[in-house]
Every structure is written in C-alpha cells, then in structure tokens.
Amino acid sequence: MSKYKYKFNPELLKYDKIEKTNKQRFYKILSYLLASTFIAVIIIIIFSNFFDTPKEKSLKRENKQLLVQYKIMNKKLTQVSNVLSDIQQRDDNIYRVIFEADPISKSIRDAGFGGVNRYEKLEGYTNSKLVIETATTLDKISNELYVQSRSYDEIIEMAKNKQKYFSCIPAISPVSDKDLIRFASGFGYRIHPIYSRLTNEGRKSRIAKR
C-alpha cells in the first residue's frame, strides 16, 4: 500500500499529492493510541476474569489453607468449651456443695456478651461467618476461664477456713482411758447406792432407752 495519497486535478489534468497537516497527523496518532488503549483494556478485563495471575493463584492457595486451619481451630475450641463446661459442673455440684457454698449463676458465667456488635469489622468477607464464630467462641472461653479461675480462688479460701474450723474441733478423748474408772462406771452389775446389794438396773434402763 502506498504511503502517499493522490487526488486528480481536472484543471491541470494530473494527480496532485495530498499533503496532511500537522493537526491531521496529531488526530490520526491520537485515534491510534485510543484504539490501542481500548483494545488493551478489553484484553486485560477478559484475562483478569477468566485467568488468574501467579500471585492470585498463590493467594487463593493460602486462603484455602487458612480456611482449613480456621475449621480445625474452631473444632479444638469446641472441645475446650466442652471440657470447661464439665469443670463448671463439677465446681457447682461437687466442690461448692462440699463447702456449703452457692453455685455460680449462669448470668455471671455468661457476663460480657450481648449488646454492641463487637465483630462488625469482621463482616462483609467470604468466610465472615466462620471467622466470627471462631472469635465469639474464643472470647466466650476466655471469659468463662476468668470466672472459673476466680471461683477456684474462692474455693481455696473456703478450704482454708474449713481447715481452721476442723482444727478447733477435738479429735481425741480429753481424759486418758485408764482414768475413766474414776468418772464413770462400766456395764454390768453394780452395788445399789441405797440398798447396798448387787443390781443390774442401770443396764436394763439403758437397754429400755434403746
């Protein structure tokens, strides 16, 4: 294809060479650039929607691994929560019963939840539900562990007080066994204090009382 264009001149009966002005050249170059840019944008959009870059592939693999780790951590937190619930039941139904103390109410154990949405920043993502459930379980366990720790501190104080109480109760006979004959009489026949004869009335009366 020829680089130049010609126009027939009927007056001179010849072809005149068409010269382009600088303005025309500028608009032509600008149109080429705009067309190239538009085609490039279309190609980029198509590739970005249907093909992943190496970095995107790496991030997707990392997200899958994090999702698996979140699920495993959530299961472990559930197991920890079950163990903690068993400890709480023992605390209320065994330890506090032994020391004659009232069990901790559920409102105190569950204190600190409700009201303001503290997980608002975690919303709006693909796996927000799983992340929020994990964060909620972790916060709940932390709160229950704190309450349970305070409860054990109270039980330790109760045990110390019980120890002091039992240490004040006599556990041995205040009088030696060999000296009991001076203060009490044994079972069987004895001399009547008035009639001065052997009698077994004391033994009969004790049997009757039984």
C-alpha atoms as one frame of an Amber mdcrd trajectory, in Angstrom:
protein
   0.000   0.000   0.000   1.349   3.415  -0.932   2.415   5.760   1.824   1.048
   8.753  -0.061  -2.363   9.572  -1.472  -3.053  11.431  -4.709  -6.015  13.425
  -5.971  -6.816  14.043  -9.650  -6.735  17.694 -10.670  -9.134  18.187 -13.644
  -7.785  21.636 -14.392  -4.180  20.522 -14.758  -5.103  17.009 -15.777  -2.727
  15.431 -13.370  -2.609  13.841  -9.943  -1.659  16.089  -7.071  -0.039  14.700
  -3.984  -2.203  15.138  -0.866  -0.203  16.646   1.956  -1.506  16.106   5.526
  -1.346  18.906   8.008   0.211  18.556  11.446  -3.246  18.701  13.021  -4.438
  15.831  10.899  -1.348  13.818  11.788  -1.941  14.510  15.514  -5.560  13.381
  15.399  -4.588  10.272  13.470  -1.912   9.322  16.016  -4.325  10.094  18.862
  -7.003   7.862  17.348  -4.479   5.021  17.035  -3.493   5.432  20.692  -7.095
   5.493  21.906  -7.968   2.423  19.869  -4.898   0.564  21.162  -5.708   1.551
  24.740  -9.312   0.410  24.403  -8.264  -2.959  22.950  -5.660  -3.388  25.700
  -8.259  -2.676  28.421 -10.653  -5.222  26.892  -7.898  -7.845  26.805  -6.920
  -7.143  30.421 -10.540  -7.419  31.595 -11.002 -10.734  29.780  -7.780 -12.199
  31.187  -8.476 -10.952  34.706 -11.929 -12.567  34.730 -11.020 -15.899  33.204
  -7.334 -16.354  34.038  -5.502 -15.961  37.356  -2.088 -14.436  37.709   0.601
 -16.419  39.583   0.186 -14.104  42.560  -3.583 -14.611  42.605  -3.131 -18.378
  42.438  -0.728 -18.226  45.376  -3.164 -16.088  47.407  -6.035 -18.468  46.667
  -3.975 -21.439  47.878  -3.082 -19.514  51.011  -6.738 -18.648  51.630  -7.717
 -22.314  51.325  -5.042 -23.303  53.834  -6.182 -20.575  56.247  -9.776 -21.737
  55.884  -8.769 -25.291  56.794  -6.798 -24.010  59.792  -9.793 -21.964  60.937
 -12.037 -25.026  60.796  -9.519 -27.106  62.774  -9.129 -24.332  65.361 -12.899
 -23.997  65.649 -13.210 -27.740  66.389 -10.485 -27.537  69.040 -12.191 -24.549
  70.648 -15.422 -26.526  70.770 -13.607 -29.372  72.552 -12.075 -26.916  75.030
 -15.515 -25.415  75.639 -16.952 -28.874  76.416 -14.146 -29.609  78.890 -14.686
 -26.227  80.522 -18.419 -26.938  80.858 -17.613 -30.202  82.637 -15.279 -28.343
  85.028 -18.008 -25.794  85.738 -20.500 -28.556  86.572 -18.021 -30.144  88.965
 -17.366 -26.783  90.526 -21.077 -26.112  91.141 -22.226 -29.636  92.040 -19.233
 -31.053  93.939 -16.722 -28.538  95.239 -19.190 -25.844  96.281 -21.585 -28.413
  97.729 -18.777 -29.811  99.903 -18.000 -26.357 101.283 -21.700 -25.409 101.560
 -21.476 -22.543  99.055 -23.994 -21.392  96.454 -23.176 -22.286  92.823 -22.206
 -19.527  90.403 -25.216 -18.319  88.448 -25.341 -18.623  84.667 -25.739 -14.851
  84.300 -22.320 -14.331  85.907 -20.658 -17.021  83.813 -22.124 -15.550  80.604
 -21.483 -11.915  81.570 -19.901  -9.637  78.988 -21.861 -10.796  75.917 -24.665
  -9.143  74.026 -25.395  -5.510  73.269 -22.925  -3.842  70.880 -21.785  -5.854
  67.871 -18.071  -6.244  68.609 -17.442  -8.233  65.422 -18.696  -5.651  62.951
 -15.213  -5.252  61.424 -15.154  -8.954  60.524 -18.343  -8.787  58.463 -18.552
  -8.478  54.696 -15.986 -11.132  53.747 -16.386 -14.505  52.052 -15.746 -16.513
  55.221 -17.003 -13.938  57.732 -19.403 -16.410  59.356 -16.642 -18.887  60.222
 -14.275 -16.164  61.448 -16.961 -14.541  63.626 -17.977 -17.912  65.118 -14.345
 -18.653  65.991 -13.803 -15.213  67.523 -17.046 -15.489  69.518 -16.124 -18.945
  70.876 -12.636 -17.729  71.827 -13.980 -14.676  73.681 -16.581 -16.781  75.482
 -13.981 -19.322  76.626 -11.688 -16.525  77.826 -14.499 -15.003  79.892 -15.546
 -18.368  81.377 -11.935 -19.221  82.233 -11.601 -15.947  84.126 -14.805 -16.604
  86.089 -13.713 -20.187  86.808 -10.306 -19.009  87.990 -11.964 -16.595  90.444
 -14.232 -19.415  91.589 -11.246 -21.648  92.373  -9.683 -18.788  94.349 -12.864
 -18.645  96.445 -12.855 -22.432  96.920  -9.246 -22.308  98.137 -10.252 -19.713
 100.740 -13.212 -21.894 101.761 -10.889 -24.878 102.156  -8.536 -22.848 104.349
 -11.444 -21.710 106.534 -12.702 -25.296 106.803  -9.243 -26.407 107.842  -9.210
 -23.824 110.611 -12.717 -24.914 111.649 -11.835 -28.612 111.874  -8.575 -27.875
 113.698 -10.658 -26.348 116.513 -12.840 -29.466 116.950 -11.434 -32.011 119.465
 -10.456 -35.220 117.768  -9.139 -37.186 120.789 -10.510 -38.069 124.207  -9.788
 -35.292 126.719  -9.269 -37.830 129.533  -6.984 -40.843 129.474  -8.733 -44.249
 129.230  -7.125 -45.500 132.414  -8.637 -42.605 134.360 -12.209 -43.167 133.135
 -12.958 -45.525 136.033 -12.858 -42.545 138.360 -15.604 -40.698 136.479 -17.812
 -43.430 135.028 -18.830 -46.958 135.754 -18.762 -49.811 133.282 -21.588 -52.048
 132.145 -22.969 -54.933 134.163 -23.813 -55.486 137.858 -23.038 -52.853 140.460
 -23.818 -52.152 144.119 -27.034 -50.248 144.760 -26.206 -46.937 146.463 -29.097
 -47.277 148.962 -29.758 -50.988 149.436 -26.076 -52.000 149.175 -26.786 -55.008
 147.029 -25.851 -56.093 143.513 -28.216 -54.817 140.840 -28.400 -54.582 137.054
 -30.941 -51.714 136.825 -28.531 -49.401 135.034 -28.034 -51.919 132.231 -31.809
 -52.584 131.969 -32.585 -48.861 131.782 -30.058 -48.354 129.007 -31.496 -51.308
 127.066 -35.027 -49.874 127.521 -33.923 -46.489 126.169 -32.552 -48.169 123.074
